Amino acid sequence: MSVRVRIAPSPTGFAHLGTASTALYNVLFARQQDGTFVLRIDDTDVERNRPEYEALIYESLHWLRLDWDEGPDKGGPHAPYRQSERLDLYKEEAARLITERKAYRCYCTPEELETERRQAQSEKRAYKYSRRCLTNPLEGRSVFAVRFKVPGGDVSFKDMVRGEMHFDGDLIGDFIIVKSDGYPTYQFASPVDDALMKITHVIRGEEHLSNTPYQLMLVDALGYERPRAYAHMPLILAKDGSKMSKRKHPELNVAIYREQGYLPEALLNYLALLGWNPGTAQEIFSFDDLLTAFSFERVQHAGARFDWEKLNWINGEYIRKLSDDELASRLRPFLPQLDEATVKRAIPPLRTRMHKLAQAVDYLDYLWTEPAPPTLDAETIERVKSAINVLQDMPWQAEAIESALEKAVAESGVGKGKFYTPLRDVLTGKKVSLPIHYTLELLPKEVALQRLQRATNVRV
């Protein structure tokens, strides 16, 4: 059987960086093996699912160029690919388990189950469901969940990252596979879908490692073929080593990388290095490079700490490799106020100063927003006037402007920093700008001279 892998994100919030990372590893493995990558939507959380969140999943994966071969929007031989559209299938399989006495109806209330948990806690023992509804079913109740009757024993499987794994099934209590509202739990729907969709390798985050014995016991009980192997990838951790949460860590939202001007190919490069080590000094990898170099043998076991500095460096490297035309094209969404010619003229000074495209706005917003004139002392005003004098008859080109200003600096008796800083303030309203000759050149000559002239009339 050819390789088939999948991701199964839940549409309950913004598109998650962990989803992007898992998708990347799945795509790499599928393409290396000439296999199939499946997108399945786990939308059984009725209260939190939103169609707009599902749309964000598609949008983010498309932006990262992690395209799928089968999915809700594409169809495929194992459709449907939304779990909410497969409910009848889960009910049939749950009914089969009940008939075969491998599962049973549980009528216990949440309050009764909490009493059991507290009793176990008071006796200082690990809690396992008492099986009261298996051995002595409660009468007169109509609301029930379905529990899997755990067979116990050793549960082992091959993990491509961690090697041979063993779990003691005797420590696992009978768990719920269908909730009282009729919806399947993750532990039930996921392995059923993996089996029926012929998924050969399950590649997912480390947080699912402990779920695997539950799911394999179900696969065995249903008589399905197990996946050939699993791979549980390391978690992406916060800088302090703690687990990230959507509430505390905005960097988990894939959308912010697009909004701030990170290149999708740079973000993929960085995600690949979060948890995987190529074994060489190489750090910049195109997607084709990753296809050649990636292997599960070099995936680390420990979680990987997210590092903005490293991501910014990688993104900056990718920006500097773009051609002028390509970089201008990538900048267009961030600079709608500027014509194409102006954007292209700004490329040379911008290229080496940006680690993300949104920074172009900070450098160039003076071109469409006139700053308030600063208050200058008498000496500074004289230096501004000298700048005006040397610039008035100059061709409006960066080299000519630079040459003229250097002459004015030499005649002023002060250093470049002291001479240029007030000019930046006058022209842009900021202390930091592109090199002064580019800052001037990008403005129409009459506008630049007008701003300089206006500032000479504002005194301390």
RAVEN-V291526 format. One record per residue. RES is the residue in one letter. D_CENTER is the distance of its C-alpha to the mean C-alpha in Angstrom with 2 decimals. Layout:
RES;D_CENTER
RES;D_CENTER
This chain:
M;31.38
S;28.60
V;25.13
R;22.99
V;19.49
R;17.12
I;14.06
A;15.01
P;12.45
S;14.30
P;14.44
T;15.07
G;12.62
F;9.61
A;6.93
H;5.07
L;2.39
G;5.97
T;6.72
A;5.05
S;6.80
T;9.71
A;10.07
L;10.45
Y;13.08
N;14.74
V;15.08
L;16.47
F;18.92
A;19.95
R;20.67
Q;22.47
Q;24.62
D;25.16
G;23.81
T;22.04
F;18.44
V;18.53
L;16.24
R;17.80
I;17.13
D;18.08
D;19.62
T;22.52
D;21.66
V;23.99
E;23.90
R;20.15
N;19.20
R;18.97
P;19.16
E;17.08
Y;14.10
E;14.80
A;14.99
L;11.51
I;10.29
Y;12.64
E;11.87
S;8.16
L;9.26
H;12.33
W;10.90
L;9.27
R;12.74
L;12.00
D;15.04
W;16.80
D;20.54
E;21.30
G;19.85
P;20.98
D;21.15
K;22.77
G;24.95
G;26.23
P;28.96
H;27.53
A;26.75
P;25.99
Y;22.27
R;21.76
Q;23.05
S;24.86
E;26.96
R;27.95
L;29.60
D;33.08
L;32.09
Y;30.84
K;34.06
E;36.17
E;34.68
A;35.06
A;38.63
R;39.32
L;38.27
I;40.55
T;43.38
E;43.03
R;43.04
K;39.63
A;38.27
Y;40.07
R;39.98
C;39.33
Y;40.98
C;40.22
T;39.11
P;36.25
E;39.05
E;40.81
L;37.76
E;37.12
T;40.75
E;40.25
R;37.26
R;39.31
Q;42.24
A;40.24
Q;38.94
S;42.49
E;43.65
K;40.86
R;39.68
A;36.39
Y;36.18
K;36.66
Y;37.71
S;41.53
R;41.90
R;44.39
C;43.51
L;44.07
T;47.40
N;48.71
P;46.99
L;47.37
E;49.60
G;49.54
R;45.77
S;43.83
V;40.20
F;38.54
A;35.39
V;35.45
R;35.18
F;34.88
K;37.82
V;36.34
P;38.63
G;37.79
G;38.39
D;36.17
V;32.86
S;31.68
F;29.14
K;27.76
D;24.32
M;23.35
V;21.73
R;24.23
G;27.34
E;29.77
M;28.80
H;31.42
F;31.34
D;34.48
G;34.61
D;37.53
L;35.31
I;33.35
G;34.96
D;35.24
F;31.96
I;31.37
I;30.18
V;31.07
K;30.94
S;33.95
D;32.39
G;32.38
Y;28.65
P;27.52
T;25.48
Y;22.33
Q;24.62
F;26.88
A;24.98
S;22.41
P;25.13
V;27.40
D;24.93
D;24.03
A;27.77
L;28.75
M;26.02
K;27.24
I;23.99
T;25.19
H;22.35
V;19.88
I;16.77
R;14.58
G;13.52
E;16.41
E;16.74
H;18.36
L;20.94
S;23.50
N;23.17
T;24.34
P;28.06
Y;28.18
Q;26.83
L;29.04
M;32.09
L;31.44
V;31.00
D;34.30
A;36.05
L;35.20
G;36.43
Y;33.28
E;32.44
R;29.83
P;26.78
R;27.86
A;25.29
Y;22.18
A;19.48
H;17.70
M;14.93
P;14.69
L;12.62
I;10.21
L;12.70
A;13.43
K;15.68
D;18.71
G;17.86
S;17.41
K;15.03
M;12.22
S;12.78
K;11.42
R;14.72
K;14.91
H;11.54
P;10.09
E;7.51
L;5.62
N;5.66
V;3.76
A;7.56
I;8.61
Y;7.75
R;9.84
E;12.29
Q;12.92
G;13.53
Y;11.24
L;12.26
P;10.10
E;12.36
A;11.98
L;8.22
L;9.09
N;12.08
Y;10.54
L;8.32
A;11.69
L;13.55
L;11.78
G;14.39
W;16.32
N;19.27
P;21.08
G;24.31
T;25.11
A;24.64
Q;22.52
E;19.10
I;18.47
F;17.78
S;17.75
F;16.52
D;20.22
D;20.55
L;17.91
L;19.82
T;22.90
A;21.83
F;19.38
S;21.12
F;20.57
E;23.55
R;21.70
V;18.76
Q;19.42
H;20.24
A;19.22
G;15.87
A;14.04
R;13.89
F;11.18
D;13.28
W;12.89
E;16.16
K;15.22
L;12.17
N;14.66
W;17.28
I;15.50
N;14.52
G;18.13
E;19.49
Y;17.92
I;19.26
R;22.65
K;22.84
L;22.64
S;26.05
D;27.41
D;27.22
E;23.64
L;22.52
A;24.65
S;23.07
R;19.50
L;21.01
R;22.86
P;20.39
F;20.41
L;24.20
P;25.83
Q;28.89
L;29.87
D;31.65
E;30.52
A;33.29
T;32.33
V;28.68
K;29.98
R;32.46
A;29.76
I;27.79
P;29.92
P;29.61
L;25.97
R;24.71
T;25.46
R;24.46
M;20.88
H;17.73
K;15.80
L;17.42
A;17.73
Q;20.21
A;22.61
V;23.27
D;24.47
Y;26.71
L;28.11
D;28.43
Y;32.05
L;32.84
W;32.57
T;33.14
E;36.47
P;36.43
A;39.29
P;41.91
P;41.99
T;45.23
L;46.83
D;49.82
A;52.82
E;52.03
T;48.50
I;49.93
E;52.34
R;49.58
V;47.67
K;50.95
S;51.42
A;48.01
I;49.05
N;52.32
V;50.86
L;48.18
Q;50.43
D;51.96
M;49.09
P;47.33
W;43.86
Q;41.96
A;39.82
E;42.27
A;45.31
I;43.73
E;42.79
S;46.33
A;47.95
L;45.93
E;46.69
K;50.33
A;50.01
V;48.29
A;51.12
E;53.72
S;52.10
G;52.54
V;49.07
G;45.95
K;43.17
G;40.85
K;43.44
F;44.34
Y;40.92
T;39.10
P;41.20
L;40.83
R;37.01
D;37.51
V;39.96
L;37.90
T;34.36
G;34.88
K;32.82
K;33.86
V;31.22
S;30.99
L;31.03
P;34.25
I;37.12
H;38.57
Y;35.36
T;34.95
L;38.45
E;38.30
L;35.36
L;37.46
P;40.52
K;43.48
E;45.30
V;42.35
A;41.81
L;45.54
Q;45.76
R;43.10
L;44.90
Q;48.25
R;47.20
A;46.00
T;49.46
N;50.91
V;48.81
R;50.52
V;50.18
